[in-house]
């Protein structure tokens, strides 16, 4: 795969953003601007670790001033667990899980949200603790976030195996956690969303259909065939350059854009037939996002396969509009809609086995 960088669609100008707060936040320095420091092919192990330290330092700085409101903190409690490695990788190491347990309730089985965080090159679930706590409090759900192995040190399907191990652990410990094993929703943003889709394909092989998926701007196709795949931000955002580097780092350069990669690894490689019986999907993506066209195409396949699917493209936004900078009205509305998507999936069984 190679992008024609002479034909990039330059979206640096804030006028691409929705007038108001979005434009003010349009070029806010974001974590993707550090991707090349960790993922450029050919880096030594020492250089990778130095880059990852920079990345995680930036994340720590971003979250340092974010204090959880006392009422939200009091609505649940944190727990740490360790899960055995995936059955498909006998030598896989144990997997760390951060779990948010809601307080209160009537004692009935709770829904579970598997939360797969973004980036993939480093980090830990604690960086996304605010989201986890909010989901748990608003929905009365147990939220489980696996700390999967980072790339480029570990290539796919290593990370997918970690997510698979986390799902199996949740099912095996359903009674201990007081969760309904038939009400597990997979969720994730960016690469986390891509892996949520991949896990759904993996579980399909085992005859398992999760309750549903809530995914946000996932990269789903490594062939870069749509016009949105040429969007660039000159490294202050997720643009086509950073996205290409990500594919090479995640899969290994020899595997990028190879049709042999299964939908478990690259969801967009699926056929409509592969999607028969797929779990319900809510997908949100953004107008000025390199992933936009492939996300729309993936949902079109879902529609053709007669799978329950809700798709929203947010106009005047880019890949990180909702995940950088201060809170503003559009961002509040966005996260409110995510909560309502999750609420629908856990309160209504939208699976369609009769359409297979």
ChimeraX attribute file (.defattr): number of C-alpha atoms within 10 A of each C-alpha:
attribute: neighborCount
match mode: 1-to-1
recipient: residues
	/A:1	15
	/A:2	10
	/A:3	15
	/A:4	9
	/A:5	12
	/A:6	7
	/A:7	10
	/A:8	18
	/A:9	18
	/A:10	14
	/A:11	21
	/A:12	19
	/A:13	11
	/A:14	16
	/A:15	14
	/A:16	18
	/A:17	23
	/A:18	17
	/A:19	11
	/A:20	11
	/A:21	17
	/A:22	23
	/A:23	18
	/A:24	14
	/A:25	19
	/A:26	26
	/A:27	23
	/A:28	14
	/A:29	15
	/A:30	21
	/A:31	20
	/A:32	20
	/A:33	17
	/A:34	20
	/A:35	24
	/A:36	17
	/A:37	18
	/A:38	26
	/A:39	24
	/A:40	18
	/A:41	15
	/A:42	8
	/A:43	14
	/A:44	11
	/A:45	12
	/A:46	9
	/A:47	15
	/A:48	22
	/A:49	16
	/A:50	13
	/A:51	21
	/A:52	22
	/A:53	16
	/A:54	15
	/A:55	23
	/A:56	18
	/A:57	12
	/A:58	15
	/A:59	17
	/A:60	13
	/A:61	11
	/A:62	15
	/A:63	14
	/A:64	10
	/A:65	8
	/A:66	9
	/A:67	9
	/A:68	13
	/A:69	9
	/A:70	8
	/A:71	9
	/A:72	14
	/A:73	15
	/A:74	13
	/A:75	18
	/A:76	19
	/A:77	13
	/A:78	13
	/A:79	10
	/A:80	11
	/A:81	13
	/A:82	14
	/A:83	18
	/A:84	16
	/A:85	21
	/A:86	23
	/A:87	13
	/A:88	13
	/A:89	13
	/A:90	9
	/A:91	9
	/A:92	16
	/A:93	13
	/A:94	15
	/A:95	20
	/A:96	20
	/A:97	20
	/A:98	21
	/A:99	26
	/A:100	26
	/A:101	24
	/A:102	22
	/A:103	14
	/A:104	10
	/A:105	9
	/A:106	6
	/A:107	7
	/A:108	9
	/A:109	16
	/A:110	23
	/A:111	24
	/A:112	30
	/A:113	30
	/A:114	24
	/A:115	27
	/A:116	27
	/A:117	25
	/A:118	21
	/A:119	18
	/A:120	23
	/A:121	23
	/A:122	20
	/A:123	22
	/A:124	21
	/A:125	20
	/A:126	15
	/A:127	16
	/A:128	16
	/A:129	18
	/A:130	17
	/A:131	14
	/A:132	24
	/A:133	26
	/A:134	21
	/A:135	23
	/A:136	26
	/A:137	23
	/A:138	14
	/A:139	21
	/A:140	20
	/A:141	28
	/A:142	27
	/A:143	26
	/A:144	26
	/A:145	27
	/A:146	26
	/A:147	23
	/A:148	27
	/A:149	25
	/A:150	19
	/A:151	23
	/A:152	23
	/A:153	14
	/A:154	17
	/A:155	16
	/A:156	19
	/A:157	17
	/A:158	21
	/A:159	21
	/A:160	22
	/A:161	22
	/A:162	28
	/A:163	29
	/A:164	24
	/A:165	23
	/A:166	26
	/A:167	24
	/A:168	19
	/A:169	19
	/A:170	22
	/A:171	17
	/A:172	12
	/A:173	13
	/A:174	17
	/A:175	12
	/A:176	9
	/A:177	16
	/A:178	17
	/A:179	21
	/A:180	17
	/A:181	21
	/A:182	16
	/A:183	22
	/A:184	26
	/A:185	25
	/A:186	29
	/A:187	27
	/A:188	24
	/A:189	25
	/A:190	23
	/A:191	22
	/A:192	24
	/A:193	26
	/A:194	27
	/A:195	34
	/A:196	31
	/A:197	29
	/A:198	24
	/A:199	23
	/A:200	23
	/A:201	23
	/A:202	20
	/A:203	17
	/A:204	19
	/A:205	9
	/A:206	8
	/A:207	7
	/A:208	14
	/A:209	22
	/A:210	20
	/A:211	25
	/A:212	30
	/A:213	27
	/A:214	26
	/A:215	26
	/A:216	25
	/A:217	26
	/A:218	27
	/A:219	27
	/A:220	29
	/A:221	26
	/A:222	25
	/A:223	20
	/A:224	22
	/A:225	13
	/A:226	14
	/A:227	14
	/A:228	20
	/A:229	26
	/A:230	24
	/A:231	24
	/A:232	25
	/A:233	22
	/A:234	16
	/A:235	20
	/A:236	19
	/A:237	26
	/A:238	24
	/A:239	29
	/A:240	26
	/A:241	22
	/A:242	23
	/A:243	21
	/A:244	20
	/A:245	17
	/A:246	27
	/A:247	21
	/A:248	21
	/A:249	25
	/A:250	25
	/A:251	21
	/A:252	16
	/A:253	15
	/A:254	8
	/A:255	15
	/A:256	21
	/A:257	19
	/A:258	14
	/A:259	13
	/A:260	10
	/A:261	16
	/A:262	15
	/A:263	22
	/A:264	23
	/A:265	23
	/A:266	26
	/A:267	26
	/A:268	23
	/A:269	21
	/A:270	19
	/A:271	14
	/A:272	15
	/A:273	13
	/A:274	15
	/A:275	22
	/A:276	19
	/A:277	20
	/A:278	28
	/A:279	28
	/A:280	24
	/A:281	26
	/A:282	22
	/A:283	25
	/A:284	22
	/A:285	26
	/A:286	23
	/A:287	19
	/A:288	29
	/A:289	27
	/A:290	30
	/A:291	30
	/A:292	26
	/A:293	23
	/A:294	25
	/A:295	26
	/A:296	18
	/A:297	15
	/A:298	21
	/A:299	21
	/A:300	16
	/A:301	21
	/A:302	25
	/A:303	15
	/A:304	13
	/A:305	19
	/A:306	19
	/A:307	24
	/A:308	18
	/A:309	18
	/A:310	15
	/A:311	16
	/A:312	14
	/A:313	18
	/A:314	17
	/A:315	13
	/A:316	18
	/A:317	23
	/A:318	29
	/A:319	25
	/A:320	24
	/A:321	24
	/A:322	19
	/A:323	13
	/A:324	17
	/A:325	18
	/A:326	9
	/A:327	11
	/A:328	13
	/A:329	9
	/A:330	17
	/A:331	17
	/A:332	11
	/A:333	11
	/A:334	13
	/A:335	15
	/A:336	11
	/A:337	13
	/A:338	19
	/A:339	17
	/A:340	13
	/A:341	18
	/A:342	21
	/A:343	17
	/A:344	14
	/A:345	23
	/A:346	22
	/A:347	12
	/A:348	11
	/A:349	14
	/A:350	17
	/A:351	19
	/A:352	15
	/A:353	12
	/A:354	7
	/A:355	10
	/A:356	12
